[in-house]
Structure formats: structure tokens, C-alpha cells
Amino acid sequence: MKSCPTGKKAFASLEVAEDVLIETWSRFEFAPNQGPIAVYKCDDCGYYHLTSQGILNEKLKKKLEDGSIARQKEANRWLDKFKKR
């Protein structure tokens, strides 16, 4: 992970930032209209950040619609249960 003078988490490429965006949705629960929904390139550092503003990222939208994020959430819940044993 790179650094940004704004203090935000910075990712070296659009692809990495989108992967982190999708992974974030598979790991955490967000209230309606909360949480990161998009990626943008920062004018200060030149790297990419997650944002809760703007238009829903197309890759995230597709994975939400096709159920793959819901399936990954369920898999993560089971993994967490097994780790606690």
C-alpha cells in the first residue's frame, strides 16, 4: 500500500483498488447508502482511493447483482466459525 499526503489508504493501480473495494464488501456489512462504492485517482498522490461518493463501480455492481459477494460473505462467515474452534 502506498502513502498519500491526505492520509487516505492509497493503492497503486485501479485494478488493485477495485479488488480491495470488492473484498471490503465481502468482509463487512454496510448500512444502506454507507460504505465505499467507487474508486478514484487522487490528484495529490496519483494513486487510487476508495470513496463512498459518486457512481457505483461497475465491477462491484456486477458482483452484487450476480450474488458472488453474498456467497463470499457466507464463505467468510463459515471460515470465521472454524477459526474460533
Sequence and secondary structure as in RCSB ss.txt:
>XXXX:A:sequence
MKSCPTGKKAFASLEVAEDVLIETWSRFEFAPNQGPIAVYKCDDCGYYHLTSQGILNEKLKKKLEDGSIARQKEA
NRWLDKFKKR
>XXXX:A:secstr
 B  TT   BBSSHHHHHHHHHHHHHH    TT S  EEEE TTTSSEEEESSSS  HHHHHHHHTTHHHHHHHH
HHHHHHHHT 
